[in-house]
Amino acid sequence: MTGKLGNDIYAAQYLEYFRKLGISTEGITREETSTGIAVITVDENGENSIIIIPGANGRVDAAYIKREEGAYRKRPIFFCSSLRFPWRRCLRRQGRQKPQGLR
């Protein structure tokens, strides 16, 4: 698995969960920031609001994707904790599509 996590309790919980599932975390980069999270609320009418705190995900950029691209064959899962990772935007800036093998 490739991706970024912060240096907080959420990162520790994610890493422990992945290890229990047998998922290699060798490609996870830790950042001196929070792990990305999203808080979802639903009002009485069923309308939702999402508050996104990108944390470590906000530090993923085109250079990071390019640097990790070769690893996708070995680690085809890209982890994004807040589900709002801008990888499409990063790739568009490079004039590229989603890397081969990335899930």
mmCIF file of the C-alpha atoms, coordinates in Angstrom:
data_MODEL
# 
_entry.id   MODEL 
# 
loop_
_atom_site.group_PDB 
_atom_site.id 
_atom_site.type_symbol 
_atom_site.label_atom_id 
_atom_site.label_alt_id 
_atom_site.label_comp_id 
_atom_site.label_asym_id 
_atom_site.label_entity_id 
_atom_site.label_seq_id 
_atom_site.pdbx_PDB_ins_code 
_atom_site.Cartn_x 
_atom_site.Cartn_y 
_atom_site.Cartn_z 
_atom_site.occupancy 
_atom_site.B_iso_or_equiv 
_atom_site.pdbx_formal_charge 
_atom_site.auth_seq_id 
_atom_site.auth_comp_id 
_atom_site.auth_asym_id 
_atom_site.auth_atom_id 
_atom_site.pdbx_PDB_model_num 
ATOM 1   C CA . MET A 1 1   ? 0.000   0.000  0.000   1.00 0.00 ? 1   MET A CA 1 
ATOM 2   C CA . THR A 1 2   ? 1.172   3.506  -0.809  1.00 0.00 ? 2   THR A CA 1 
ATOM 3   C CA . GLY A 1 3   ? -0.098  6.708  0.794   1.00 0.00 ? 3   GLY A CA 1 
ATOM 4   C CA . LYS A 1 4   ? 0.446   9.241  3.568   1.00 0.00 ? 4   LYS A CA 1 
ATOM 5   C CA . LEU A 1 5   ? -0.585  9.246  7.194   1.00 0.00 ? 5   LEU A CA 1 
ATOM 6   C CA . GLY A 1 6   ? -0.003  11.800 9.896   1.00 0.00 ? 6   GLY A CA 1 
ATOM 7   C CA . ASN A 1 7   ? 1.638   11.357 13.257  1.00 0.00 ? 7   ASN A CA 1 
ATOM 8   C CA . ASP A 1 8   ? -1.408  10.884 15.477  1.00 0.00 ? 8   ASP A CA 1 
ATOM 9   C CA . ILE A 1 9   ? -3.709  8.268  16.993  1.00 0.00 ? 9   ILE A CA 1 
ATOM 10  C CA . TYR A 1 10  ? -5.646  7.866  13.716  1.00 0.00 ? 10  TYR A CA 1 
ATOM 11  C CA . ALA A 1 11  ? -2.471  6.861  11.894  1.00 0.00 ? 11  ALA A CA 1 
ATOM 12  C CA . ALA A 1 12  ? -1.677  4.291  14.577  1.00 0.00 ? 12  ALA A CA 1 
ATOM 13  C CA . GLN A 1 13  ? -5.204  2.864  14.305  1.00 0.00 ? 13  GLN A CA 1 
ATOM 14  C CA . TYR A 1 14  ? -5.024  2.648  10.505  1.00 0.00 ? 14  TYR A CA 1 
ATOM 15  C CA . LEU A 1 15  ? -1.631  0.931  10.607  1.00 0.00 ? 15  LEU A CA 1 
ATOM 16  C CA . GLU A 1 16  ? -2.796  -1.607 13.175  1.00 0.00 ? 16  GLU A CA 1 
ATOM 17  C CA . TYR A 1 17  ? -5.951  -2.319 11.145  1.00 0.00 ? 17  TYR A CA 1 
ATOM 18  C CA . PHE A 1 18  ? -3.965  -2.844 7.928   1.00 0.00 ? 18  PHE A CA 1 
ATOM 19  C CA . ARG A 1 19  ? -1.515  -5.158 9.687   1.00 0.00 ? 19  ARG A CA 1 
ATOM 20  C CA . LYS A 1 20  ? -4.420  -7.228 11.065  1.00 0.00 ? 20  LYS A CA 1 
ATOM 21  C CA . LEU A 1 21  ? -5.716  -7.570 7.506   1.00 0.00 ? 21  LEU A CA 1 
ATOM 22  C CA . GLY A 1 22  ? -2.276  -8.653 6.296   1.00 0.00 ? 22  GLY A CA 1 
ATOM 23  C CA . ILE A 1 23  ? -1.792  -5.547 4.146   1.00 0.00 ? 23  ILE A CA 1 
ATOM 24  C CA . SER A 1 24  ? 1.802   -4.413 3.806   1.00 0.00 ? 24  SER A CA 1 
ATOM 25  C CA . THR A 1 25  ? 2.297   -0.831 4.969   1.00 0.00 ? 25  THR A CA 1 
ATOM 26  C CA . GLU A 1 26  ? 5.871   -0.490 3.717   1.00 0.00 ? 26  GLU A CA 1 
ATOM 27  C CA . GLY A 1 27  ? 4.822   2.225  1.261   1.00 0.00 ? 27  GLY A CA 1 
ATOM 28  C CA . ILE A 1 28  ? 3.036   4.399  3.813   1.00 0.00 ? 28  ILE A CA 1 
ATOM 29  C CA . THR A 1 29  ? 4.813   7.693  4.434   1.00 0.00 ? 29  THR A CA 1 
ATOM 30  C CA . ARG A 1 30  ? 4.356   9.402  7.796   1.00 0.00 ? 30  ARG A CA 1 
ATOM 31  C CA . GLU A 1 31  ? 4.137   13.198 7.952   1.00 0.00 ? 31  GLU A CA 1 
ATOM 32  C CA . GLU A 1 32  ? 4.520   15.541 10.932  1.00 0.00 ? 32  GLU A CA 1 
ATOM 33  C CA . THR A 1 33  ? 0.880   16.582 10.733  1.00 0.00 ? 33  THR A CA 1 
ATOM 34  C CA . SER A 1 34  ? -2.538  15.061 11.359  1.00 0.00 ? 34  SER A CA 1 
ATOM 35  C CA . THR A 1 35  ? -3.967  12.154 9.407   1.00 0.00 ? 35  THR A CA 1 
ATOM 36  C CA . GLY A 1 36  ? -6.630  13.250 6.939   1.00 0.00 ? 36  GLY A CA 1 
ATOM 37  C CA . ILE A 1 37  ? -10.172 12.828 8.185   1.00 0.00 ? 37  ILE A CA 1 
ATOM 38  C CA . ALA A 1 38  ? -13.689 13.674 7.094   1.00 0.00 ? 38  ALA A CA 1 
ATOM 39  C CA . VAL A 1 39  ? -16.584 14.374 9.454   1.00 0.00 ? 39  VAL A CA 1 
ATOM 40  C CA . ILE A 1 40  ? -20.027 13.716 8.003   1.00 0.00 ? 40  ILE A CA 1 
ATOM 41  C CA . THR A 1 41  ? -23.230 15.010 9.571   1.00 0.00 ? 41  THR A CA 1 
ATOM 42  C CA . VAL A 1 42  ? -26.799 14.436 8.426   1.00 0.00 ? 42  VAL A CA 1 
ATOM 43  C CA . ASP A 1 43  ? -29.583 16.881 9.269   1.00 0.00 ? 43  ASP A CA 1 
ATOM 44  C CA . GLU A 1 44  ? -33.236 16.078 9.996   1.00 0.00 ? 44  GLU A CA 1 
ATOM 45  C CA . ASN A 1 45  ? -34.049 16.345 6.265   1.00 0.00 ? 45  ASN A CA 1 
ATOM 46  C CA . GLY A 1 46  ? -31.436 13.765 5.331   1.00 0.00 ? 46  GLY A CA 1 
ATOM 47  C CA . GLU A 1 47  ? -29.049 16.334 3.843   1.00 0.00 ? 47  GLU A CA 1 
ATOM 48  C CA . ASN A 1 48  ? -25.419 15.702 4.631   1.00 0.00 ? 48  ASN A CA 1 
ATOM 49  C CA . SER A 1 49  ? -22.523 18.036 5.229   1.00 0.00 ? 49  SER A CA 1 
ATOM 50  C CA . ILE A 1 50  ? -18.915 16.947 4.987   1.00 0.00 ? 50  ILE A CA 1 
ATOM 51  C CA . ILE A 1 51  ? -16.067 18.712 6.741   1.00 0.00 ? 51  ILE A CA 1 
ATOM 52  C CA . ILE A 1 52  ? -12.706 17.684 5.324   1.00 0.00 ? 52  ILE A CA 1 
ATOM 53  C CA . ILE A 1 53  ? -9.416  18.048 7.133   1.00 0.00 ? 53  ILE A CA 1 
ATOM 54  C CA . PRO A 1 54  ? -6.832  16.904 4.570   1.00 0.00 ? 54  PRO A CA 1 
ATOM 55  C CA . GLY A 1 55  ? -3.908  16.502 6.965   1.00 0.00 ? 55  GLY A CA 1 
ATOM 56  C CA . ALA A 1 56  ? -1.205  14.293 5.446   1.00 0.00 ? 56  ALA A CA 1 
ATOM 57  C CA . ASN A 1 57  ? -3.300  13.821 2.293   1.00 0.00 ? 57  ASN A CA 1 
ATOM 58  C CA . GLY A 1 58  ? -2.882  17.527 1.609   1.00 0.00 ? 58  GLY A CA 1 
ATOM 59  C CA . ARG A 1 59  ? 0.840   16.902 1.211   1.00 0.00 ? 59  ARG A CA 1 
ATOM 60  C CA . VAL A 1 60  ? 0.381   14.472 -1.652  1.00 0.00 ? 60  VAL A CA 1 
ATOM 61  C CA . ASP A 1 61  ? 1.312   16.267 -4.841  1.00 0.00 ? 61  ASP A CA 1 
ATOM 62  C CA . ALA A 1 62  ? 2.331   15.477 -8.417  1.00 0.00 ? 62  ALA A CA 1 
ATOM 63  C CA . ALA A 1 63  ? 5.962   14.941 -7.369  1.00 0.00 ? 63  ALA A CA 1 
ATOM 64  C CA . TYR A 1 64  ? 4.932   12.358 -4.769  1.00 0.00 ? 64  TYR A CA 1 
ATOM 65  C CA . ILE A 1 65  ? 2.777   10.489 -7.276  1.00 0.00 ? 65  ILE A CA 1 
ATOM 66  C CA . LYS A 1 66  ? 5.555   10.498 -9.853  1.00 0.00 ? 66  LYS A CA 1 
ATOM 67  C CA . ARG A 1 67  ? 8.100   9.297  -7.278  1.00 0.00 ? 67  ARG A CA 1 
ATOM 68  C CA . GLU A 1 68  ? 5.815   6.431  -6.173  1.00 0.00 ? 68  GLU A CA 1 
ATOM 69  C CA . GLU A 1 69  ? 4.559   5.446  -9.620  1.00 0.00 ? 69  GLU A CA 1 
ATOM 70  C CA . GLY A 1 70  ? 7.006   2.571  -10.044 1.00 0.00 ? 70  GLY A CA 1 
ATOM 71  C CA . ALA A 1 71  ? 5.862   1.083  -6.739  1.00 0.00 ? 71  ALA A CA 1 
ATOM 72  C CA . TYR A 1 72  ? 2.247   0.686  -7.900  1.00 0.00 ? 72  TYR A CA 1 
ATOM 73  C CA . ARG A 1 73  ? 3.058   -2.602 -9.610  1.00 0.00 ? 73  ARG A CA 1 
ATOM 74  C CA . LYS A 1 74  ? 4.303   -3.947 -6.275  1.00 0.00 ? 74  LYS A CA 1 
ATOM 75  C CA . ARG A 1 75  ? 1.802   -2.033 -4.084  1.00 0.00 ? 75  ARG A CA 1 
ATOM 76  C CA . PRO A 1 76  ? -1.320  -1.411 -6.218  1.00 0.00 ? 76  PRO A CA 1 
ATOM 77  C CA . ILE A 1 77  ? -3.440  0.095  -3.435  1.00 0.00 ? 77  ILE A CA 1 
ATOM 78  C CA . PHE A 1 78  ? -3.219  3.834  -2.815  1.00 0.00 ? 78  PHE A CA 1 
ATOM 79  C CA . PHE A 1 79  ? -4.550  4.734  0.614   1.00 0.00 ? 79  PHE A CA 1 
ATOM 80  C CA . CYS A 1 80  ? -6.313  8.032  1.172   1.00 0.00 ? 80  CYS A CA 1 
ATOM 81  C CA . SER A 1 81  ? -7.806  8.416  4.612   1.00 0.00 ? 81  SER A CA 1 
ATOM 82  C CA . SER A 1 82  ? -10.181 11.296 3.894   1.00 0.00 ? 82  SER A CA 1 
ATOM 83  C CA . LEU A 1 83  ? -11.305 10.065 0.467   1.00 0.00 ? 83  LEU A CA 1 
ATOM 84  C CA . ARG A 1 84  ? -10.674 13.541 -0.905  1.00 0.00 ? 84  ARG A CA 1 
ATOM 85  C CA . PHE A 1 85  ? -7.194  12.987 -2.263  1.00 0.00 ? 85  PHE A CA 1 
ATOM 86  C CA . PRO A 1 86  ? -6.423  15.182 -5.299  1.00 0.00 ? 86  PRO A CA 1 
ATOM 87  C CA . TRP A 1 87  ? -4.592  12.497 -7.346  1.00 0.00 ? 87  TRP A CA 1 
ATOM 88  C CA . ARG A 1 88  ? -6.594  13.198 -10.484 1.00 0.00 ? 88  ARG A CA 1 
ATOM 89  C CA . ARG A 1 89  ? -5.641  16.878 -10.300 1.00 0.00 ? 89  ARG A CA 1 
ATOM 90  C CA . CYS A 1 90  ? -1.989  16.003 -9.661  1.00 0.00 ? 90  CYS A CA 1 
ATOM 91  C CA . LEU A 1 91  ? -1.948  13.674 -12.652 1.00 0.00 ? 91  LEU A CA 1 
ATOM 92  C CA . ARG A 1 92  ? -3.694  16.200 -14.923 1.00 0.00 ? 92  ARG A CA 1 
ATOM 93  C CA . ARG A 1 93  ? -0.942  18.682 -14.142 1.00 0.00 ? 93  ARG A CA 1 
ATOM 94  C CA . GLN A 1 94  ? 1.503   16.119 -15.479 1.00 0.00 ? 94  GLN A CA 1 
ATOM 95  C CA . GLY A 1 95  ? -0.728  15.492 -18.520 1.00 0.00 ? 95  GLY A CA 1 
ATOM 96  C CA . ARG A 1 96  ? -1.193  11.880 -17.433 1.00 0.00 ? 96  ARG A CA 1 
ATOM 97  C CA . GLN A 1 97  ? -3.896  9.386  -16.596 1.00 0.00 ? 97  GLN A CA 1 
ATOM 98  C CA . LYS A 1 98  ? -4.208  7.199  -13.514 1.00 0.00 ? 98  LYS A CA 1 
ATOM 99  C CA . PRO A 1 99  ? -1.012  5.127  -13.171 1.00 0.00 ? 99  PRO A CA 1 
ATOM 100 C CA . GLN A 1 100 ? -1.179  1.582  -14.539 1.00 0.00 ? 100 GLN A CA 1 
ATOM 101 C CA . GLY A 1 101 ? -2.179  -0.879 -11.846 1.00 0.00 ? 101 GLY A CA 1 
ATOM 102 C CA . LEU A 1 102 ? -3.343  1.691  -9.282  1.00 0.00 ? 102 LEU A CA 1 
ATOM 103 C CA . ARG A 1 103 ? -6.510  0.773  -7.358  1.00 0.00 ? 103 ARG A CA 1 
# 
